[in-house]
Amino acid sequence: MDKVSSFPKTLVDVPMHYCPGCTHGIIHRLVAEVIEEMEIAFKTVGIASVGCSCFCYDYFNFDVVASAHGRAPATATGVKRVHPECLVFTYQGDGDLAAIGTAEIIHAAVRGEKISVIFVNNGIYGMTGGQMAPTTLPEMKATTSPYGRSTALTGYPIKMTEMLALQDGCVYAERTKISSVATINKTKKAIRKSFELQIAGKGFSVVEILSTCPTNWGMEPLESIKWMEENLETYYPVGLIKDEKEVK
Amino acid sequence: MTTKVLMKGSEAIAEAAILSGCRYFFGYPITPQNEIPEYLAKHLPKVGGTFLQAESEISAIYMVLGGAAAGARVMTSSSSPGISLKQEGISYMAGAETPCVIVNIMRGGPGLGAIQGAQPDYWQATRGGGHGDYRLLVLAPATVQEAVDLTYQAFDLADKYRNPVMILGDGILAQIMEPVELPEANNQLPDKAWAVGKNENRPRNIVSSSYPKVDELEKVSIRLHERYAQIKKNEVRWDSYLTDDAEYVIASYGSAARIAKAAIKMARAEGIKVGLIRPISVWPFPTEPFQNIVPQTKFFLSFEMCTGQMIDDVRLAIGNERPVYHYGRLGGVIPLPEELLAKIKELVKEAK
């Protein structure tokens, strides 16, 4: 019998610190599998951000630079300009990318920086304990929106990937989700496409991945997935937002 | 015979960086240092380098972090308010042990302040500036030639100690034109086995200032502290002027020290035995020359273009042995030698 799957060499075989039901572990593995399948681990540099995924340097078995909150796209820019032959990607959550790091991510797209962005959106700050994020849905409860997010007080959720797709330097933008084997496979394809476009020297690309935070949402993992699909996804529809073909 | 060229301070700093092997510059416009990025935008592409204007000082310093983590010689430059914005990244770079050169062309503050040259950021430069228990190696040139020499050396020092190095200048130094002798291009850059990039024949490299385990972070802090001790031992630089028979000693650095020299000449013409100790490395601070001159000295006068910051280091060096006074103008007003002379005469009269 042929072996169809095994633990990727691009991941370190250690227990992850993520909560039960968290989708970071799945997304880490997808990124690692794509890099292994493309046989580019020897020239990959990941850029860790700040949030739950800041310790991804413990799990990825290739070079990683750890940046500050929101600054991963700028750090990626520095690495990529020095090593244009490398695959350089940032791994950022919504608290990092959609709040403190808006300037860095927008301008990386504006410059057409040849990097890939893995943007994990669960609509909440996970690492710091469930505070409201710019991506938090209206009426959604968080520790800093204990009565539910008031749009009168804090405005509306930010649609980052749509905003990035508007920039001419962005060649590919897609939103996926982690909810089933089918959507996991779709997400993997999107990551692969982003990495292939970068290796081909095309430009900036982003894969936004809707995910869950059972701990801070106060739900069971399965319930979280259902809630994500019924709520988060209605505000952030999954699908292709900008395809390479649209780029002139 | 060596050839000298007439260069503006800021452009000379930029050229010295290129000659030292710097091929990447990330910055954001701010007066009075714009000639540094402008020069590099023009000249870096000619040597295969990259000049990139960032969307903010914050972004620029993290591009520097990325470039430095990738093993390149990288520089950024800014002026006081912009350096404040860079402090987060400078702290990260100190923690991640990534070498780089940061040029700070100081101007009057606080806040937006004014664009004229001043020296109000000595504390920020010498005490770390950002959060955390770290130090920068800080070099303060007084002439365009010294700015060239120190910038050229700064890249070697940054690589040697794997630590950011700051060139602390001011608007006067950046704008003044003087003849300079340029060093030869450095073609021997050090190997950086710790840097990220292509990694076929080695285990993965991680460049990070994140150490979530406290005992691990304590070990890192001790290692950094030991490195700072080495810097203190090896890299103290200073100059002196007419101190052999001096009874009164002025402490001054950078452009202010040039004004001090002029005032000293005038005082000497009147028979007042005054001399100058000029720290070139303001961190590490040259404590010994101050301590050694105490026996012959009646008082020290710290002459700075601020309300008095380096005066703290003079006092730390000599303790309560002698009085330490301060004189300076603020907000970008350039003090005249005559003003300093008047202050010297006033203090000499009081001391008698």
Interface residues (C-beta under 8 A of the other chain):
Chain A: F42 K43 V45 I47 A48 C54 F55 Y57 F60 N61 F62 D63 V64 V65 A66 S67 A68 R71 A74 T75 A76 T77 G78 V79 K80 R81 V82 H83 E85 C86 A103 E104 I106 H107 V110
Chain B: Y24 F26 T50 L52 A54 E55 S56 I58 S59 A60 Y62 M63 V64 L65 G66 G67 A68 A69 A70 G71 A72 V74 E88 G89 Y92 A96 V196 G197 K198 N199 E200 R204 N205 I206 V207 S208 S209 S210 P212
